[in-house]
Amino acid sequence: MFKIGDYVVHGRNGVCKVVDITHIDISGADKNQLYYTLIPMKSEDSRIFYPVDGNKIVMRPVLTRQEAENIVSEIKDIEPMWIENDRQREEKYKEAISSCDCEKLICIIKTLHARNSKRMAQGKRITYVDDRYLKEAKRNLHDEFSIALGIDRNQVEEYIREHIDVA
C-alpha cells in the first residue's frame, strides 16, 4: 500500500502524487472501499480515484535513483521497433505507454525520432499520431526520471544526453 505523499506511476496518467487515502462518496463507487486520491503531474488540476486494492491498471512506485541511472546507462542498447502497419504500430505505442515501463517508453521515443527524421528527409511532415505518442512517452519518462533523479523535468533530456555521451 502506498502512503500519502508517495509518487506512483499510474497507467496512462503517468506519474501521480498520492494526496489522500479515503472512502469516496461518488455514485457507483463502493462506499466501504478505500481509494487513493491521485494528482497527475501532467494535469495538476485533476484528481484520480483508484481503489487501493485495484489491479485493472498498472500502478507502481516511481523508480529509485539507482534504477533510473541504470536505465539511462542502457539507453544506447534499447532498439527501436519497426512496424510498417499504422494500426499495429499505434497499438504497440498504446501498449507501451499503458505498461508504464520506462524501457518501452524509450523504445517508442527512439522509434519516433528515427521515423520522424526519415519522414522529414523525404519532405513529409510528422504525423499527428506519431507526434501525440512521442509527446506522451517523453512526458511520462521525463516526469518519472525527474522524481527519481531529483531534477526538474526540463533538465531530464539534457541529463540523459550527458550520461549517454559519458558511457
C-alpha positions as CSV (number, residue, x, y, z in Angstrom):
1,M,0.0,0.0,0.0
2,F,1.2,3.5,-0.9
3,K,1.3,6.3,1.6
4,I,0.2,9.9,1.3
5,G,3.0,11.9,-0.3
6,D,4.3,8.9,-2.4
7,Y,4.8,9.3,-6.1
8,V,3.4,6.5,-8.2
9,V,3.1,5.7,-11.9
10,H,-0.5,5.0,-12.9
11,G,-1.4,3.6,-16.3
12,R,-1.8,6.2,-19.0
13,N,-1.9,9.0,-16.4
14,G,1.8,8.7,-15.8
15,V,3.4,10.0,-12.5
16,C,0.9,10.9,-9.8
17,K,1.2,12.0,-6.2
18,V,-0.9,10.2,-3.6
19,V,-2.6,13.0,-1.7
20,D,-5.2,11.1,0.2
21,I,-6.4,7.5,1.0
22,T,-10.1,7.6,1.8
23,H,-13.6,6.4,1.2
24,I,-15.3,8.3,-1.5
25,D,-18.9,9.3,-1.8
26,I,-19.5,9.1,-5.6
27,S,-22.4,7.3,-7.2
28,G,-21.4,3.8,-8.3
29,A,-18.4,3.7,-6.0
30,D,-18.3,1.1,-3.2
31,K,-18.6,3.3,0.0
32,N,-16.7,0.6,2.0
33,Q,-13.7,0.6,-0.4
34,L,-10.6,2.7,0.3
35,Y,-9.4,4.8,-2.7
36,Y,-6.2,6.6,-3.4
37,T,-6.7,10.2,-4.4
38,L,-4.0,10.9,-7.0
39,I,-2.9,14.1,-8.7
40,P,-1.3,13.5,-12.1
41,M,1.9,15.6,-12.7
42,K,0.7,16.3,-16.3
43,S,-2.6,17.7,-15.1
44,E,-2.3,19.1,-11.6
45,D,-5.9,20.3,-11.6
46,S,-7.2,16.8,-12.0
47,R,-8.0,14.1,-9.4
48,I,-8.0,10.4,-10.0
49,F,-9.6,8.0,-7.6
50,Y,-8.3,4.5,-7.8
51,P,-9.1,1.6,-5.4
52,V,-6.4,0.7,-3.0
53,D,-6.7,-3.0,-4.0
54,G,-7.3,-2.2,-7.7
55,N,-5.4,-4.2,-10.3
56,K,-7.0,-3.3,-13.6
57,I,-4.5,-0.6,-14.3
58,V,-0.7,-0.7,-13.8
59,M,0.2,1.2,-10.7
60,R,3.7,1.0,-9.3
61,P,6.2,3.1,-7.3
62,V,8.3,5.6,-9.1
63,L,11.8,4.2,-10.0
64,T,14.6,4.7,-7.5
65,R,17.5,6.9,-8.4
66,Q,19.6,3.8,-9.0
67,E,17.0,2.2,-11.2
68,A,16.7,5.4,-13.3
69,E,20.5,5.7,-13.6
70,N,20.7,2.0,-14.7
71,I,18.1,2.6,-17.4
72,V,19.9,5.7,-18.6
73,S,23.1,3.8,-18.9
74,E,21.4,1.2,-21.1
75,I,19.6,3.6,-23.4
76,K,22.1,3.0,-26.3
77,D,21.2,-0.7,-26.2
78,I,17.4,-0.2,-26.4
79,E,16.4,-1.0,-30.0
80,P,13.7,1.0,-31.8
81,M,10.8,-1.1,-33.2
82,W,9.9,-1.1,-36.9
83,I,6.2,-1.8,-37.7
84,E,5.0,-0.8,-41.1
85,N,1.3,-1.2,-40.5
86,D,-0.1,2.1,-39.0
87,R,-2.7,0.4,-36.8
88,Q,-0.4,-2.2,-35.4
89,R,2.2,0.5,-34.7
90,E,-0.3,2.7,-32.9
91,E,-1.4,-0.3,-30.9
92,K,2.2,-1.0,-29.8
93,Y,2.5,2.7,-28.8
94,K,-0.6,2.4,-26.6
95,E,0.6,-0.9,-25.0
96,A,4.0,0.6,-24.2
97,I,2.6,3.7,-22.6
98,S,0.0,1.8,-20.6
99,S,2.7,-0.6,-19.4
100,C,4.4,2.2,-17.5
101,D,7.7,0.5,-18.5
102,C,10.5,3.1,-19.0
103,E,12.4,0.9,-21.4
104,K,9.3,0.6,-23.6
105,L,8.9,4.4,-23.4
106,I,12.5,4.9,-24.6
107,C,11.8,2.4,-27.4
108,I,8.9,4.5,-28.6
109,I,10.9,7.7,-28.3
110,K,13.8,6.2,-30.3
111,T,11.4,4.8,-32.9
112,L,9.6,8.0,-33.4
113,H,12.7,10.1,-33.6
114,A,14.1,7.8,-36.3
115,R,10.7,7.7,-38.1
116,N,10.3,11.5,-38.0
117,S,13.8,12.1,-39.2
118,K,13.2,9.7,-42.1
119,R,9.8,11.4,-43.0
120,M,11.4,14.9,-42.8
121,A,14.2,13.8,-45.1
122,Q,11.5,12.8,-47.6
123,G,9.9,16.2,-47.3
124,K,7.0,14.8,-45.2
125,R,5.6,16.1,-42.0
126,I,5.4,14.3,-38.7
127,T,2.0,12.6,-38.4
128,Y,-0.4,13.6,-35.7
129,V,-0.4,10.2,-34.2
130,D,3.4,10.0,-34.0
131,D,3.6,13.5,-32.5
132,R,1.0,12.7,-29.9
133,Y,2.6,9.4,-28.8
134,L,6.1,11.0,-28.8
135,K,4.9,13.8,-26.5
136,E,3.1,11.4,-24.2
137,A,6.1,9.0,-24.0
138,K,8.6,11.8,-23.3
139,R,6.3,13.4,-20.7
140,N,5.8,10.2,-18.8
141,L,9.5,9.3,-18.9
142,H,10.7,12.8,-18.0
143,D,8.2,13.1,-15.1
144,E,9.4,9.8,-13.7
145,F,13.1,10.5,-14.1
146,S,12.7,14.0,-12.7
147,I,11.2,12.5,-9.4
148,A,13.7,9.6,-9.4
149,L,16.8,11.7,-10.1
150,G,15.7,14.8,-8.1
151,I,15.9,17.2,-11.0
152,D,13.5,19.4,-12.9
153,R,11.6,17.6,-15.7
154,N,13.0,20.2,-18.1
155,Q,16.5,19.0,-17.3
156,V,15.9,15.3,-17.9
157,E,16.7,15.3,-21.6
158,E,20.0,17.1,-21.0
159,Y,20.8,14.8,-18.1
160,I,20.2,11.8,-20.4
161,R,22.3,13.3,-23.2
162,E,25.2,14.0,-20.9
163,H,25.2,10.5,-19.4
164,I,24.9,8.7,-22.7
165,D,27.9,10.6,-24.0
166,V,29.9,9.5,-21.0
167,A,29.0,5.8,-21.4
